[in-house]
Amino acid sequence: MPEIIIVEGLTNQEFFERHAAPGRIGLTGGPELINRLISRAQRHLNDAHDWSRWSHAFLFQGRRHDGHHWVIESDLDIKTKHIRLGVQENRMTKYHDDASNASVAVLDFGLTPEQEQQVLSAALELVSAGTRYSLREIAGTIWAMRHPKWQPRENLLAREKAFYCSAFVRHVFGKAGIDLVSGIAEKNTAPEHIATTLVPHTRWIMTRGEAPASRVRGLTRRVKAKLKNRG
């Protein structure tokens, strides 16, 4: 069973500096619109229909000669006159902002040196191959989350040489013989599946503010109260 350790009082930079290491998994979530939409879509994965705290998953690569920790991830990186959609390498500083990444986690599966090599090699191979980010596979995963009987089946909108974030993480761990999520098709894997994996590991979590669903329920109550007062 997982060992879950709740961390408080650190900045994201301090949190990752303490717990990031090659072959470990990172999770983030925050208040930005795209993150909220992904969190909301995962509400079908639990009976209470609570939103997930997690909207993105990635792999820690380790510290390089520039002194920075680097991550490998499948993401949409859109900057002025420069767009990257797919598996890519980035500095960990991308997730240091405490406001936009209000929830952060690191998962350590205690990989052997051989397993660590297999996971990182598989990830770098996808970087080299120019593996794309698949928005349409996300749509297929959302469909599967809403209709549980489809979750074990192949993603209806699967495409070759493409992964979104959590499917990418699950895929590279599979190359080391570790299936993070039992009974769910690889390309139907959501960040919440990674966050709740039952594969033995140590999980450090740091969150700020209320859970997303709690904020929504509170907002709903406030709106209803205002409408009632107007009547």
C-alpha positions in Angstrom: 0.0 0.0 0.0 1.1 3.6 -0.6 2.8 5.6 2.2 1.3 9.1 2.1 3.2 12.0 3.6 1.5 15.4 3.9 3.9 18.3 3.6 3.1 21.8 4.7 4.9 25.2 4.8 7.2 24.9 1.8 7.3 26.7 -1.5 6.9 24.5 -4.6 10.6 25.0 -5.3 11.6 23.8 -1.8 9.1 20.9 -2.1 10.5 19.6 -5.4 14.1 20.2 -4.3 13.5 17.9 -1.4 11.6 15.1 -3.2 12.4 15.2 -6.9 14.7 12.4 -8.2 15.2 10.5 -11.5 12.3 8.2 -12.2 9.9 9.7 -9.8 6.5 11.0 -10.9 5.2 14.5 -10.4 1.6 15.7 -10.2 0.3 19.2 -10.2 -3.1 21.0 -10.2 -4.2 24.6 -9.9 -6.8 27.2 -10.4 -6.2 28.1 -14.1 -9.1 27.3 -16.4 -7.6 24.4 -18.3 -6.6 22.7 -15.0 -10.1 23.2 -13.6 -11.7 21.7 -16.6 -9.4 18.6 -16.4 -10.1 18.3 -12.6 -13.8 18.6 -13.2 -13.8 15.9 -15.9 -12.4 13.4 -13.5 -15.3 13.7 -11.1 -16.8 10.6 -12.6 -13.9 8.5 -11.1 -15.4 8.5 -7.5 -18.8 7.9 -6.1 -19.0 11.4 -4.5 -18.3 13.0 -7.9 -15.6 15.2 -6.2 -13.3 17.0 -8.6 -9.7 15.8 -8.7 -6.9 18.0 -7.4 -4.7 16.8 -10.2 -4.6 17.9 -13.8 -1.1 17.1 -15.0 1.5 14.3 -14.5 5.1 14.2 -15.5 8.4 12.3 -15.0 11.4 13.6 -13.2 14.6 13.2 -15.2 17.1 14.5 -12.7 19.6 17.3 -12.2 21.7 18.3 -15.2 25.0 20.1 -15.7 23.2 23.4 -15.6 22.3 22.8 -12.0 18.6 22.5 -12.7 16.2 19.5 -12.2 14.6 18.6 -15.5 11.3 16.8 -16.3 10.0 14.8 -19.2 6.3 15.3 -20.0 3.7 15.4 -22.7 2.2 18.9 -22.7 1.1 21.9 -24.6 3.8 24.5 -24.4 2.5 27.7 -26.2 4.7 30.8 -26.2 5.0 33.7 -28.6 6.0 32.4 -32.0 6.9 29.1 -30.5 4.5 26.1 -30.0 5.4 22.6 -28.7 2.7 20.0 -28.6 4.0 16.6 -27.4 6.6 14.8 -25.3 9.3 17.3 -24.3 11.9 18.1 -21.8 11.6 21.2 -19.5 13.2 22.6 -16.4 11.4 21.9 -13.2 11.2 25.6 -12.6 8.1 25.4 -14.8 6.2 24.2 -11.7 7.8 26.5 -9.1 4.9 29.1 -9.2 2.9 28.5 -6.0 -0.3 30.2 -7.2 -0.7 28.4 -10.6 0.4 25.1 -9.1 -1.5 25.1 -5.8 -1.4 21.3 -5.4 1.9 19.3 -6.0 2.9 15.7 -5.3 5.9 13.4 -5.9 5.5 9.7 -6.1 8.5 7.4 -5.5 8.1 3.8 -6.5 11.6 2.7 -5.3 12.8 1.8 -8.8 15.9 -0.3 -9.2 18.7 1.3 -11.2 17.7 -1.0 -14.1 14.0 0.1 -13.9 15.0 3.7 -13.7 17.1 3.3 -16.8 14.2 1.6 -18.6 11.7 4.3 -17.7 13.9 7.3 -18.6 15.1 5.6 -21.8 11.5 5.0 -22.9 10.7 8.6 -22.2 13.6 10.0 -24.1 12.9 7.8 -27.0 9.4 9.4 -27.2 11.1 12.9 -27.1 13.4 11.9 -29.9 10.6 10.5 -32.0 8.6 13.8 -31.8 5.7 12.1 -30.1 2.6 14.4 -30.3 0.2 15.6 -27.6 -3.2 14.2 -28.3 -6.2 16.4 -27.6 -8.6 14.0 -29.3 -7.4 11.1 -27.0 -8.3 13.3 -24.0 -11.8 13.6 -25.5 -11.9 9.8 -25.7 -10.7 9.5 -22.1 -13.4 11.9 -20.9 -16.0 9.7 -22.7 -14.6 6.6 -20.9 -14.7 8.3 -17.5 -18.3 9.2 -18.0 -19.1 5.6 -19.2 -17.1 3.2 -17.0 -17.7 0.1 -19.1 -15.4 1.8 -21.8 -12.5 2.4 -19.4 -10.9 -1.1 -19.9 -11.3 -0.8 -23.7 -9.1 0.9 -26.1 -9.6 4.7 -26.3 -12.1 5.4 -29.0 -10.0 8.2 -30.4 -6.6 6.7 -30.0 -3.9 7.6 -32.5 -0.4 6.4 -33.2 2.7 8.2 -31.9 0.7 10.3 -29.5 0.2 10.6 -25.8 -1.3 13.1 -23.3 0.4 13.5 -19.9 -0.8 10.7 -17.7 -1.0 8.2 -20.5 2.6 9.0 -21.3 3.7 8.5 -17.7 1.8 5.2 -17.5 3.3 4.0 -20.8 7.0 4.6 -19.8 6.5 2.9 -16.5 5.0 -0.1 -18.3 8.4 -0.4 -20.1 9.9 -1.2 -16.8 7.2 -3.8 -16.0 5.2 -1.6 -13.7 1.5 -1.2 -14.5 0.3 1.8 -12.5 -3.4 1.3 -13.1 -5.1 -2.1 -13.2 -8.1 -2.7 -15.3 -8.0 0.6 -17.3 -6.8 0.9 -20.9 -3.4 2.8 -21.1 -4.8 5.6 -23.2 -7.8 6.1 -20.8 -5.4 6.9 -17.9 -6.2 10.2 -16.1 -4.0 12.0 -13.6 -6.3 10.9 -10.8 -5.6 7.3 -11.7 -1.9 7.9 -11.2 -2.6 9.8 -8.0 -4.6 6.9 -6.5 -2.5 4.0 -7.8 -2.3 1.0 -5.4 1.2 0.1 -6.6 3.4 0.4 -3.4 5.2 3.7 -3.3 5.9 6.8 -1.1 3.7 9.8 -2.0 4.6 13.3 -0.8 1.6 15.8 -1.2 1.4 19.5 -0.6 -1.9 21.3 -1.2 -3.1 24.9 -0.7 -6.7 25.9 -0.2 -9.9 23.9 -0.3 -10.4 20.9 -2.6 -11.8 22.0 -6.0 -15.2 20.4 -5.4 -15.5 22.1 -2.1 -14.9 25.4 -3.7 -17.6 24.7 -6.3 -20.2 23.6 -3.7 -19.4 26.6 -1.6 -19.9 28.9 -4.6 -23.2 27.2 -5.4 -24.4 27.8 -1.9 -23.4 31.4 -2.0 -25.1 32.0 -5.4 -28.3 30.3 -4.2 -28.3 32.4 -1.0 -28.0 35.6 -3.0 -30.8 34.6 -5.4 -33.0 33.7 -2.4 -32.3 37.1 -0.8 -33.3 38.8 -4.0 -36.6 37.0 -4.0 
